[in-house]
Amino acid sequence: MQRWSWVTASTPARFFIWRLHEKNKNDKVRSGGKTMAKLFGTSGARGKTNLEITPMLAFCIALCYGLNLKSAKGGKRVRVLVGHDQRFGADMLANSVIAGFQAVGVDVVMLGMVPTGVYCVYMREGNFDGGILVTGSHMRPERIGIIPMLGNGHYADRDVTDPIEIRLATIDVLLEEEHTRGRYLVGHEHIGGMTSENGLPRYADSVCRAFGRDWIAIKGAGFRVILDPGNGTAGEISQHLLGVLRLTHTVLNSDPKPIPDRRSECTPENCAEAIARTRDGGFTLGACFDGDADRVKFITPEGVMLQDDVVAGIFARHLLQADDVVVTPVNASGMIEEICRERVALVKYCRIGQPATDTAVRTHKAVFAFEANAGKYGFREFECCYDGVYAALKMLAIMAKTGKSLAELAADLPRCYQAAVRIEVPDARKEAVVAVATESLRASLVEEIVWTDTTDGTKWFMKSGAWLLLRPSGTEPVVRAYSDARTQERADELVRMAREEFERALTA
């Protein structure tokens, strides 16, 4: 029997696995003495729907993950949770995931189309062994992801995804052996069961319990709120919760659509209508979500979309107590350090990407976690899983308790200024472009650099208190640069220099 190889891959499943591995050649995993490129990045396996992320690939990933879960439980019955977002093909891929799990005797609960926060709460409270979430999050409509999840609602890290890839690397052997000896796929009497459940009621109850007395404070505050779910998954549950709170609210782009009326990424340009309506309509707060609602952006009554570091600063100042720990990736603003010194709390940095953040949250028992330049915020009561809807309610609670507007809360914070740039680069060239740009910039900034952090990419701390970070994206064909400085002019200047070096490296 011929052993598996990338070159001789012939089935649809192996072909698409090979294509995705080719895109990520610079990130490796070992299997049977052989080095392979990785399929899973910083947020699952991502690519173009039905061209790179196919039903066959979804089936194979679920099959391999199911086998690993069964092995970890010593052959005992395994129960998993599956959910998806609103994109074209998301339900198709979710059904393939279900088939892959059932084929190896794993029981499946299907939530259907849900926000990430609803999925995570249902996962954790339902005592599942794991699961898969099919979502493209904030990406373009033609891209999607298959994300293995842990039973606690966190994204699976490499200790879970690497073993999945090792099984995928021998998928032809695995399937041939099960056909001849029934070693992997189960007989008809042991096929996994499948039930469909509605996760929204349980989520709503969990949110109400988590807020306690703060729920009553929000209820009596008389806030007027604008929501913009961006035709994603957050429309129904966010409207329901504001209705329970009896808050006056207006919803834009509420109906789920495969191709949204506004782009899913929550930038000021994409959310211009929400900004204008919040400013001109006398609203207390605006909240914009991406497709799966793990991200949220906040708008003040004056029509200003707050930067993520400012939002994180508000949460940190009003939630942290002495000795509490905040977890955040290395691109967080220096503001969080100042606030933690003020609150006698600690900051723990990690690599960019949700699996790394989730691991750090568990390691350090964090009470708050956030990702700068992503609009993601997580809180202790929900094990710091990112949930834009919950974060919006949390901000309303802070406003109700302090009696301050969103703008006033932001004005109380120390100021650091950030800038960021992203350049589209083919996946195969990302690492090289960043490496060349890094060496060139190092020579230009050598007199200013105090020390270098390589936790994730290359981050230079400078004499002025500013920093600059360069890294390839782990989920998209782009390279990124982030800066933080005492003035906006200096932050903008640093990312301008990075952009020029990226462009020079790309054309070299």
Secondary structure, DSSP 4 states (H G I P E B T S, - for coil): -PPP-STT--SHHHHHHHHHHHHTTTSEEEETTEEEE-S-BTTBEEEEBTTTB-HHHHHHHHHHHHHHHHHHTTT---EEEEEE-SSTTHHHHHHHHHHHHHHTT-EEEEEEE--HHHHHHHHHHTT-SEEEEEE-TTS-TTEEEEEEEETTSPBP-HHHHHHHHHHHTTHHHHHHHHHHH-SSSPPGGGPPPEEE---HHHHHHHHHHHHTHHHHHHHTS--EEEEE-TTSS-HHHHHHHHHHTT-EEEESS-S--SS-SS-SS--TTTTHHHHHHHHHTT-SEEEEE-TTSS-EEEE-TTS-B--HHHHHHHHHHHH--TT-EEEEETT--THHHHHHHHHT-EEEEE-SSHHHHHHHHHHHT-SEEEETTTTEEEEGGGTT---HHHHHHHHHHHHHHH---HHHHHHTS---EEEEEEEE--GGGHHHHHHHHHHHHHHHHTTTEEEEE-SSSEEEEETTS-EEEEEE-SSSSEEEEEEEESSHHHHHHHHHHHHHHHHHHHH-
